[in-house]
Amino acid sequence: MQMPSLESRVASLEAVQAQINERLGSIENRLTALENQQSSNFRWLVGIVISTQLTTQITLGTLILVKLG
């Protein structure tokens, strides 16, 4: 059994490296998209919490003023 030449072994390693780089690039893109989505969801959550707090405070303030008045 003859051993493969050095050039063919290096070519094989280069092909594997290219495939790994492609896969890592794909993973990086997916993580970036997920990060952007989470950031957007967090902004929505903060907006909803602030809106709810303001609405509650205004409602309670109105009820107190009606009760006192």
N, C-alpha and C positions, 0 to 999 in steps of 0.2 A: 504494500500500500504506500503510495507516494504522498508526501506532505504537500499541502497547497503552497503556492509561492507566496513570498512576502507581499508582493503587490496585491494579490487577490485577497489576502487576509486584511491588509490595510483598507482596501476598497470595501470590504465587508464591514469593518469597523466604522468607516465613514458613513456608510448607508445607515447603520444602526444609530449613529450620532445624529444624523439628519432627522431620522424618525423620532428620536427622543426630543430633539429641539422642537419639532412640529407639535408633538403632544404637549410639551410644557407650554408652548405658546397658546395652544387651545385652552389649557387649564387656566392660564393667566388671564385670558380674555373672559372666560366664564366667571372667574373670581371678581374681576373688575365690574362686570355687569351686575353681579350679585351685590357687590358693595354699593353701587349706585342705587340699586333698587332699595336696599335697606336704608340708605340715607334719605331717600325720598319718602319711604314709609315712616321714618322717624319724624320728619318735618310735619307730615300729616297728623301724626299722633300728638305732637306738641301743640299744633293748632287746634285740634279738637279739645284737648285738655284745657287750654286757655279759654276757648269759647265757652265751654261748659262751666268753668269757674266764674267767668263774667256773668253769664246768664243766671247762675245761682245767686250770685251777690246782688244783682239787680232785682231779682224776684224777692229775695229776702228783704232788701231795702224797701221795696214797694210795700210789702206786707207790713213791715214795721211802721212805715209812715201812715198807712191806712189805719192801723190799730191805734196809733197815737193821735191821729187827726180826728 
